[in-house]
């Protein structure tokens, strides 16, 4: 069954913010502060471009700075904005001097990697796998990762952090080189799973999931992915070292860190761009979805979501069943960045730019061009005090209110402008970036 999702917006903006995290749908927080670098990094191994994650693990994406504007996500602290181009990967541990697993280079505090280098994936290893490229229009950035084809009409499984914050997604079939436009069917940021639909796809070769059981500790496995976002699938051999592992990924740009449980732990030269790719057993069947990897040590510790766990979430999405983590399609979007406390990530109630005597609400630090907020004249420095009749006293209030709506919903806004006058208007929320 082919499932359709609305086409993502293709924003045109003067300055591009960095990507936002799903919990901040519609109201975007600029990155603030400095991320401490003191833990061994585990990264999401996804695509080109990154989101901010927590201090334990990040996604595998190779990136290159592009812009300077407020971010749509929790970008690494200490940077005001700007997009990155690179393969995505989540990291576990503190961000010190480190080396990407398997590249044979060293940094302070690390040793030379002894892992076998990844090699070009064979035809059988490439069957049912795709190369994913995303555009982060609000960040003036791009990202890349990997995906697994589930159905012949183009349902593709990947990590949520691979497509998080994207405004356009293109997917290339590794075996044929044919490229499709993809839309988001559903996302689960908590479990880091996303389901895409390739538009107009038919007759695609699919991957073969191993639904019988997880691989045993000591079993040989192969991680296949768009390593370093290079546009070519590489295969990295390894061995399962532990089952049912729990890891905490570190925040990076628009990708916020998560604690993931029930993971397959294995040692293989997993790098940025491998996120969303297949972890294969010796029979060539998919036993997991590569999601995170460590950096900063001689041997990579990589993690994959067991395929049965990922497919159970996919079944929820296809059936339209929402849960605490599962979201369908694209979120509603107002188009603002909001001031936040450096620790809590929200505006302190009763305080705005003017301090304790300022108006309580969500103070705007940036308004994105060609968005509902811009259409009614909101500007940086304004403070939103109500939305849809609900009082807004913090960034959380605004984000929560917007997350309860869908693109196309009309809501009333009340705000205090920079001159202290109260203003109000009705806006129609637009489709936001994938979240």
N, C-alpha and C positions, 0 to 999 in steps of 0.2 A: 504494500500500500504506500503510495507516494504521499508525503505530508508536506504541506506548503506553509511557509511563514512569510510575513510581510517583508518587503525589500527594505534593507537598512538605508538610513538616510545618508546622503552624500554631502556632508557639511562643507560650506564655503566660508572660511573665516579669515580674519585679518591676522590674528595671532593664534597659534595652536597650543592648547593646553595639553598636558599629558593625560594618560588614560586614568579612568576612575575605577573604583571597585564596585561590585554589584550591590553591596549594601547601601551605597550612596547614589542610587538611581535618581537621575534628574537633577539633583543638587550635588555639585562637584566640589571636592575639597582639594585645594592646592597643597602640594607637599611642603612640609615645614620641619625644621629641626635637623638633627644629624643622626644618622643611623650608626649605632655603636658597632664597631668591628672587633668582635672578640670571640666568635664561635666558629667552629668548622662549618663551612657552607654546604648545604644540600640544595640543589636547585631543580626546579621544574625543567624538564627537558622538552621544551616546546618549540617555539619558533623565533622568527626574527622580530625583535621588539619585546619590551618587558613592562610589567606592572610592578608596583611596589608590593613586596611581600613582607612577612614578619622576619625577625632576626634569626630564624632557624633554618629555613629552606627556601629556595627560589626556583623559578622556572628556567628551562634551558632555552635561551634565546640569545642569538648574537645580535648586538645592537650598535647603532651609530647615531650620535646626536644630530637632531635636525632642527629643532625649534626652541623658542623660549616663551612660554606662556603658562598660565595655570594648568595644572594637571587634572585629568578626569579621574585620577586615582591616587593612591598613596605612593607616589613616586619616591625614589630614594631620597631621604632627607638631605637637605643641603643643596638641592637643585630646585630652582624656581620653576622649571618647566622644560619642555622640549621632548621630542620624540626620539626613539631609538630604532635602529634597524638591525636586526640580528636574530639568531635562532633562539627560541625560548627554552628555558630550563629552570627548574626550581632548585634552590640550594638549601642544604641543612647545615646549620652552624654559623658561626661568626664570620663576617666578611673581612678577613685579613688578607695579607699577601697570599695568593693561592695560585694553583695551576689547574687548568681544566683537565679533567681526567683523561689520560691516554695520549696527551699531546707531547709528552716527553720533555716539557719545559718545567722550570722551577721558579719559585719565588721565595722570599724570605720565609723561613719556617717550614718549607716543604722539601720533599725529596723527589728525585726523578722517578716518573711512573715506570713501573715494570710490566704494565699490562700490554697484552697483544694489541696492535693497532687494528682499527676497524678496516674492513675490506669492502669492496663494491658488492652489494647484495646480488645474489643470483636471481634468475628469472622466477624460480619457485618461491624464494624468500620475498620477492617483490609483489607477488600476486595478491590483489586485493588491498594494496596500500596506496596512499595518495600523499602528494606534497601540498601543504596548505600555505597560502600566502594571504595576509590580511593587510588592510589599510586602516590606520587609526586616524581618521580624518580630523578629530579634535586635538590630536597630538602632533600632527604633521609627521607621522611615523609609519613604519611598516613592520610587520612581524611574519615569522614563518615557523611552521611545525609540521606535524605528520598526522595522518588519520588512517582509519581502518574501514574499508567498505563492508557494510553489513548486508545490503540488498542490491539486487541487480538494477533497481531503479534509483539508486543513488543515496541511500541513507548512509551517513559516515559518522563513525564514532571517533571522538578525539578528547583531549583534555579541555576543560573549561578555560584554563589559563592560556591556551593557544589562541583562542578567539576573543577573549575578554577585552572589551573596549573597542572592538573593530566596527567600522562603518561599512566595510565591503570585504567580502571573502571570495577568493578564487582558489579552486582546487584542481590539481593536475593529476591524472591517473598515471602512476609511475610506469606501468607497463606499456602504455600507448602514447603518452605525451599529450593526450587530449585534455583541454582545460574547460572547466565548468564554473559558472557563478553559483555560489552556495548561499543559502539562507539558514537562519538558526531555527531549529525545531524546538529545542529545549536546552536548558542549562541547569547544572547543579554545582554551584560554587563550593558548597560544603564538601562534597565528595570529588570535586574536580573532574566532572564528566560533562561533555557537551555532545549534542546530536545535531548534525547538519543534513540538509537536503540539497543535492545537486540538481540544479534546474535543467530539465529536459534530458536527464540521463536515462538510458535504457541499455539492457544487455551487458551490464558491467560484471566483470569477474569479481567474486567476493572472497574475502578471507575465510578460513575455516576455524571457528572457535573450538577449543577443547573444553567441552562442557562436562566432562566426566569428573575431573578432580584437579586440584592444584598440583603443580610439579612437586616432587619430593625434594627435601634438602639433599644437596649433592648432585641433583640432576643437571645436565647440561642444558643451557638455554642460549638464545641468540636475540639480541635487541636490534631491530631494524628501524631506521629512521632517517629523516632529512637532516643528517648531522651538520651542525654549524650553519644550517639554512643554505647549504650549497646547491640545492636543487637536484641532488643525486642521492639515492638511498644507499646507506652504508650499513653493514652488518657487523655487530660486535659480539663475539662469543664470551660466555661467562658461565658461572655455576650458581645455583640457588644456595644461599647461605642461611636463610631463615624464612619462616612463614609467619603470617599474622603479626608483622612488625608495625609499629607506630612511629611516625615521624612528624616533625613540625617544620614546615617550609618557611623560608624567610621572605619578607616582602621585597618586591622589586618593581618600581614604577607602578603601572596600573594594576599589577597582580599583588593581592594581599596574601600574606602567609596564612597557612591553614595547618591544622593538625589532622593527619590522615591515618586511619587505622586499618588493620587487616591487610597490610601490604605484603607483596612478595619482595623479599630482599635478595639481591644478587650482585655479583661482582663482574662488571663488564665496563668497557671504555665508553660509557654513555656521556654525551656532550649536549650542548645547546642545540635545539632543533629536533632532537629525538623525541620530545614530548608528544604524546598522542600516538606514537608508533607501536608496533607489535612486539611483544616478547614471545618468541616462538620456542616450542619444545623441539626435541630431536625428530619428531614426526612432521614438523613444519606447521603445527596447529598453534593458534593464538592462545596462550595461557594468561596473558596480562597485557595491560596498556602502560608502557613506560611513562613515568610521571616525574620522578625526582632523582637527583644524584648528588653525591658529595663532591666537594672540591677541597683542595688543601691537604690531601694525603696521597701517598704513593699509589694506593689501590683505590679505585672508585667503589663506593658503596651506592648502588642504584636501587630504585624502588619502582614497583609496578602495581597497578590496581588489578586484582584478579579479574579475569574476563567475566566470570559469572556475576561478580558484584557489579561490574559496569553494565552488563546486559540487563540486570534486574532494574537498574535505573532507566535504561533505554526503554524498557517495556512500559514503565510508568509514563514516560514522555509520550510514547506513541499512543497510549491509551488516554492521554490528556489528564492523567491523575496528578494533581498537585500535592506536594508535601512541604515540609519545613524548608527543604533545600531545593526542590525542583521548581523551575520556572519555565513557562512556555513562551516562545517567540522573543520579542524585543520589549524592553521596558519603556515606560513613559519618560519624557525628557522635557525639563523646563529650560535648561541651558544656562545655568549659573554656577559659579564657584563660590563657596561659602567659607567665611572665616571660621577657624577652629582653634580650640585650645591645643597647645603642642603635645599634651599628654593624653587627653581624653578624645581629641578629634572633633570636639564640638564647641560652639560659642558658649561662653559662660553666661547663664541666664542673668539678665539685668545689665549686661555689659555689651557695648559695641565698640566702635572705633574710638569713641569719646571717653571710655572708661566707665566708672561706676554709675555715673549719671546719664549714661546714654540709654537709648530705647532698647528694651529687651526684644530679642528676635534673632533671626539668622542674617547676619551681615554679609553682603555680597562683596567679594573681592574681584570678581570678573564676571562679565556677561558676554556669552558667545554670540557672534554675529549670526544673523539668519536663524534665530531661535525664537520660541514664544516669548521668552523674557525680553529679548531685544525689541520685539514687535510692539510692546506696550511701554517702551521707554525706560525700563530698568537699567541702572548703571552701577558700576562699582561704587561702593560706599552706601548704597541704599540698604535698608534693613527690612526684610519681610517679616511681618508680624502676624499674618493670618493667611491661610489657604483653604479654600473650600469651606469657609466658616469655622475652621479649626484654628485655635490660638497657636502661634508658633513662638516659642521662647528659646529655641536652640537649633543648631544644625540638624540634630537628630529628629526633631519634630518635623522639620521641612522634608527631610529625606523620607521619613516614615509616611507622611501624608502623600507624597508623590508616588511612592511605591505601591500605594493602594489603588492607583489609577492605571488606565491603559492608554496607549497612543490614540489620539482623537478625542479624548475626554476634555470637556470644557470645565474649568475651575475658576473660581474667583480668587483674586490676590489682593491683599492689603499690605502696604509698605509705607515706611517713613523715608522720605528722600533725604539727600544730603543737606538740604536746607531746613529740615525739621518738619516739613509739611507732610500730612497724611495723604496718600494716593491710593486709588483702587482701580482695578480693571479685571476683565475676564479674558483668560487665555485658553487656547486649545493646545493641549500637550502634544508634542511630536514624538515620533519614534526615535529612541535613543540608541547609542552604541550597544552592541551585544554585552551582556553582563551575566 
